Amino acid sequence: MDLEADAGRLIDQLEALRHPSDLDLLIFFARHPRALLSSEHLATFLGYGAKKIAASLDLLLDAGFLSRTPNAKHAARMYVLAVMPPNDGWLTDLRELACTRPGRLALIRALGRRSTANEPHQREVRQKRGMVAPLPFLKGRTSGEEARRTPTPGTTGESNEESQQSGRGGES
């Protein structure tokens, strides 16, 4: 069994997943198909921030992997994995791969390869929409060029050492 190839095929089937938190949340619900939890508890259990878990929950809900109780009065919600046998071939494979550390890491690498392959196009789209500014500190810089100090507004631009040597810094 080739873990990398199996992980790649599985991640290709799960097109909705974009981030390791999406994958970890799906694995959590594969192991616990019915869970009464708040998103804060999920964040604590999985080790991600509450905002990242909320985004991953929304993604899994929108993709149809999960359903949730409509009661917004309580922080805890019932989440139910929407995919059940006999349509769960990929779910069984996911459980088997994710049950070991090497398998889980192979899944995360496969997800990363897919994300990296799409990154130049995604960055270009975000720039066209004005969502991401170009990186000005990299423009015109060669790989061997060192970063130059830029003076802080209101200073002469010399370092603390230079000002002490010239007798202007330090104690008065």
Legacy VTK file of the C-alpha trace (Angstrom):
# vtk DataFile Version 3.0
C-alpha trace
ASCII
DATASET POLYDATA
POINTS 172 float
0.000 0.000 0.000
1.446 3.366 -1.086
0.311 5.936 1.494
1.120 8.990 -0.641
-0.774 7.694 -3.676
-3.757 6.569 -1.599
-3.846 9.903 0.227
-3.637 11.799 -3.064
-6.540 9.846 -4.564
-8.637 10.349 -1.445
-7.952 14.092 -1.252
-8.813 14.387 -4.965
-12.234 12.886 -4.164
-12.761 15.401 -1.360
-12.566 18.517 -3.524
-14.219 20.790 -0.969
-11.352 20.505 1.536
-8.900 23.417 1.442
-7.067 23.520 4.786
-5.794 20.953 7.287
-8.480 22.151 9.720
-11.132 21.067 7.179
-9.526 17.638 7.001
-9.113 17.318 10.776
-12.718 18.332 11.369
-13.957 15.798 8.816
-11.803 13.101 10.466
-13.234 14.089 13.857
-16.788 13.671 12.587
-15.872 10.407 10.825
-14.902 9.101 14.262
-17.820 10.808 16.067
-20.720 10.892 13.560
-23.072 12.527 16.068
-21.676 15.163 18.382
-23.302 17.767 20.611
-20.604 20.438 20.874
-19.964 24.142 20.546
-17.512 25.380 17.933
-15.281 26.563 20.801
-15.102 23.005 22.137
-14.266 21.714 18.658
-11.517 24.336 18.385
-10.097 23.222 21.727
-10.262 19.523 20.837
-8.633 19.984 17.443
-6.121 22.682 18.353
-7.258 25.390 15.939
-8.610 28.868 16.548
-12.365 29.364 16.856
-12.503 31.401 13.623
-10.686 28.689 11.644
-13.028 26.003 13.009
-16.073 28.156 12.225
-14.854 28.539 8.632
-14.193 24.798 8.359
-17.624 23.993 9.821
-19.265 26.285 7.283
-17.322 24.617 4.477
-18.300 21.091 5.603
-21.940 22.143 6.072
-22.085 23.832 2.653
-20.424 20.822 0.982
-23.030 18.503 2.510
-20.687 16.498 4.727
-22.467 17.637 7.901
-25.851 18.751 9.092
-26.494 20.738 12.259
-29.466 21.441 14.468
-31.088 24.797 13.706
-31.248 25.918 17.358
-29.105 29.066 17.557
-30.125 29.834 21.174
-27.545 27.455 22.621
-23.800 27.453 21.973
-23.745 23.654 21.708
-25.192 22.289 18.486
-25.818 18.742 17.321
-23.603 17.991 14.348
-24.395 14.875 12.335
-22.194 13.383 9.663
-24.418 13.381 6.592
-22.648 10.567 4.729
-23.642 7.135 5.971
-23.352 3.574 4.601
-23.600 2.350 1.872
-22.306 5.590 0.239
-19.303 5.898 2.494
-16.490 4.199 0.535
-14.247 7.253 0.848
-15.189 7.619 4.526
-13.910 4.136 5.343
-10.695 4.906 3.455
-10.359 8.207 5.327
-10.753 6.495 8.698
-8.173 3.847 7.785
-5.598 6.346 6.499
-6.090 8.857 9.288
-5.826 6.314 12.106
-2.008 6.374 11.959
0.368 9.304 12.122
2.037 8.486 8.760
-1.388 8.194 7.130
-2.613 11.505 8.542
0.602 13.248 7.484
0.248 11.791 3.975
-3.285 13.223 3.801
-2.063 16.662 4.927
0.787 16.583 2.377
-1.663 15.627 -0.395
-3.928 18.494 0.629
-0.913 20.831 0.656
0.197 19.696 -2.818
-3.258 20.419 -4.182
-3.339 23.828 -2.500
0.185 24.678 -3.690
-0.682 23.692 -7.251
-3.608 26.139 -7.180
-1.804 28.919 -5.250
-0.372 31.024 -8.145
-3.757 31.175 -9.832
-5.582 31.876 -6.546
-3.147 34.683 -5.642
-3.608 36.258 -9.083
-7.406 36.127 -8.733
-7.229 37.662 -5.237
-4.964 40.456 -6.532
-7.350 41.227 -9.409
-10.197 41.472 -6.910
-8.109 43.775 -4.712
-8.030 41.269 -1.871
-4.246 40.884 -1.637
-1.672 43.603 -2.116
1.530 42.709 -3.950
4.553 42.240 -1.732
6.383 45.585 -2.167
9.363 44.593 -0.035
10.298 41.935 -2.592
10.071 44.121 -5.696
13.428 44.825 -7.301
15.372 42.805 -4.762
17.761 40.076 -5.856
18.087 36.910 -3.823
21.568 37.795 -2.496
20.772 41.374 -1.607
20.562 42.193 2.088
17.740 44.173 3.580
18.585 47.829 4.119
17.634 49.669 7.238
15.132 52.367 6.681
15.132 55.204 9.171
12.188 55.568 11.472
10.346 58.839 10.833
11.780 61.568 13.034
15.234 59.989 13.345
18.477 60.499 11.472
18.672 56.851 10.466
21.822 56.041 12.386
21.843 53.075 14.730
22.093 53.312 18.494
25.759 52.213 18.342
26.658 54.911 15.838
24.998 57.618 17.907
26.844 56.491 21.044
30.191 56.535 19.226
29.584 60.032 17.981
28.738 61.147 21.547
25.137 62.072 20.874
23.377 59.029 22.338
23.197 57.230 25.605
23.217 59.184 28.855
22.965 62.992 28.956
LINES 1 173
172 0 1 2 3 4 5 6 7 8 9 10 11 12 13 14 15 16 17 18 19 20 21 22 23 24 25 26 27 28 29 30 31 32 33 34 35 36 37 38 39 40 41 42 43 44 45 46 47 48 49 50 51 52 53 54 55 56 57 58 59 60 61 62 63 64 65 66 67 68 69 70 71 72 73 74 75 76 77 78 79 80 81 82 83 84 85 86 87 88 89 90 91 92 93 94 95 96 97 98 99 100 101 102 103 104 105 106 107 108 109 110 111 112 113 114 115 116 117 118 119 120 121 122 123 124 125 126 127 128 129 130 131 132 133 134 135 136 137 138 139 140 141 142 143 144 145 146 147 148 149 150 151 152 153 154 155 156 157 158 159 160 161 162 163 164 165 166 167 168 169 170 171
